[in-house]
Amino acid sequence: MNAFRLCDEAEVKSILDSHSFEGLGKPFEQNPKLNNHKYEDNRRYLHFFKDLGSIFYLYPDTGKYICTYDFPQEILEGSMGQGKYLDYFFFRNLQLVGEYAIPEDLLKFSHLISISLINKGLEVEDYIEDSSLNSFVTNIYDARENQPTNAKN
């Protein structure tokens, strides 16, 4: 099943250079004000959204990257939770958003499907107009080609 992550150039460079996620995750403590994930001590996690449209809770700006992953069902089932974000229209109401907190040690480079560079700051209206976001991004990595397509070095 697919999951999505908004990240910066340093993370993308690290993943493409090392084909690994080592050192990218962070330790977290339970915080019911932010989400309902159950974190284990001494484990590092990366968070992913269940739906592509959820990246708009993090303000996808020019120069950021949208990474698409295909994880096995068992990884997602054990990592599913809900994050709390302000709505992306009025920034007033908390929304419960499906997301995954996946331990860094479960992540494999083979889970990565694609990486796309955002060409211009995205607004949720852009997603409503083009849910693929293809007209707003440049694909720099596609696992089907098994190589970077136009990676920034």
N, C-alpha and C positions, 0 to 999 in steps of 0.2 A: 504494500500500500504506500502511496505517496505521502510525503511530508515536506514542509517548506521551511527555509530558514533565511532570514535577512542577515547579511554579514558584510564586513568591511574588507578592504583589499588585503590587509595583513593576514586575515584568516584564509582567504582564498589562496594567496601565495603559499602559505604554509601547507595547505592541503595538497595543492598541485605539485609542490616541490618534494614533499615527503611521502605522498600517498598514504598519509596517516592523520589521525586526529589527536595524537598524543600532545598534551600540553594545552589544548584549546579549551577544554572543559574547565568548570569552576566548581568548587565545593559550595553547597547551599545548605541552609538550615530551613526547617519548616517555618513558613510565615503565612498564616491563613489570610492575611490582608492582601497578599500577592497571588497566591494560588493554593491548590489543595494537593500538591505533590508530596509524596513521602520520600524524602532523601535519606540515603544511608550515609553514616559517618565514613570518612576516608574514601569517598568516591567522588569523582568529578563528573559533572553533567553538562550537556548541551541541550538547549530547548529548541523545539521545532513546532511549527503550526500544523494542524490537521488540514486546514484549508488555505489555499493560496491567497484568497482575499483577506485573510487575517494579518498578513504582513503590514497592512495599512495602520494597524495599531502601533506600529513602530516607526512610522513616518519614513517611508522609503524614498530616499533622496538621491540625486545625481551622484554617481560614483560608488554607490552601494551595490551589492550583488544579491540576486535571488538564487539560492541553491535549492535544487529539487532532488529529493532522495526517494529511493524505493526500499523500504525496510520490510523484513519478514514480519508476518502477523504477530508472532510470539513476542518480538521485541516491542512492538507498538502496544500490545495488550498490557504488558507489564509496566509501561511508561506513560499511559494515558492519564491525563488530568485536565483541570480547567484553570486557566489563568484569568486574572481580573484586570481589565483594561477600560479606560475611559472610551466611550463611544467616539467613533471617528468623524461624526458630523458636528456635534455640539460640544464634545469634550466635557460632559457633565455627568452622565450616567455610567455606572460601572456595568460592563458586559462580561459575562462568563464565556470564555473562548476556549475551544478544544485545542489542547497542545500536548506535546510529549516532552518529558524530561528523561533523556536517554543517557545512561552512563557512558562516559567516554570510552571505556574498555569494550563496549559492545559495538562500537562504530567501526565499519570497514569501508575502505575506499570503494569497494565494489557496490556499496549502497548508493553512491553518488551517481545521479542520472545526468544532471546538467547544471551549469553555472551561467547566469546571464547578468551582464552589466547593465545597470539602469542608466539610460542616456539623459533623462531629465527627471526632475523631481516628480514623483507620481502623486496623484490625488485619487481618492476613491472613485471619483467620477470617471477617471481613465479606465479603471477596472470594470466599471459598469458598461462603458463603451466597448471595451475589448478585453474580455475575461482571460484571454491568453497572454495579454500584455506584450505580444510580439512586436507591436509597432513602437514600443517604448523601451525596448531592451536590445542588447546585442549579445548573442550567444557566444560565450568564449570557451566553453567546454561541453562536449556531448559524449557521453559514455559509449554510445553506439559507434562513434568514430574512434573512440578510445584514445583521444588526444586533444590538446587545446586547439580551439579553432582560431582565435585571435587574442590569446592571453596577453595581458600587460606584463611586462617584465621589469 
